[in-house]
């Protein structure tokens, strides 16, 4: 599964992770796209996307080897 798809899956199914993302970072589901999930520079969402995926793995929404 691509990184964007993994982020969207986690945000769709985890209320707590979605609240963390929206509350702490003011970033919403529709803000993520194919470019910014891989952008680690200022203004990119790469680090946040990685954290969302890690939290999704911890909540058993994703398998570790499921994300490309």
N, C-alpha and C positions, 0 to 999 in steps of 0.2 A: 504494500500500500504506500502511496506517495505521502510525503510529509503533510501537505495541505489536507489531504483526506483524513489522515490520522488526527490532526488538530480538530477538524470539524467533527469527527466522530466523538472525540472526548468532550468537546464543548456541548454537543447535542445531548449526550447521555449523563453528564456529571454536573449536577446543580452546584455543588461546592466548588468545583474548578471554574465553572463559568462565573460564579460570583466573585471568586478571587481575581480572575482576569479582568472582569468589568470593574470591580470595586477598587482594586489596588493599582491597576494599570490603565483604566478607562479605554480598554480595547474590547471590541465586541466581535461576535461571530462573523459578521459581514466585512469586518476590517481586514481579515486575513485573505491573502491571495497567493498565487503560485510564486511570485517574486519575493514578497516580503517575508515569507516563512523561512527563506534561505538567506536573508539579508541580515548580517550581523553588525552592520555599521549603524551609526546614529540614525534613528528614524525607522530602522528595520525591526522586524519582529522575530528574528532568528532565535535569540535567547529565550524569549517568552514562549515561542513555539516549542522549543526543546523542553522547557519546564512543563508545559501542558502535556506533552507526550510522556515525560517521566511520571508525572502525577497520574496520568491515564493508565500507565503500566502498573503503578502501585495500587490503583483501584480495580485492577483486573479488567479494564475496558479494552486493553491492547496487550498483545504478546510482545516481548522484547524483540523478537526477530521478525515481527510483522511489518515494521516500518522500513522503507528503503532508505 
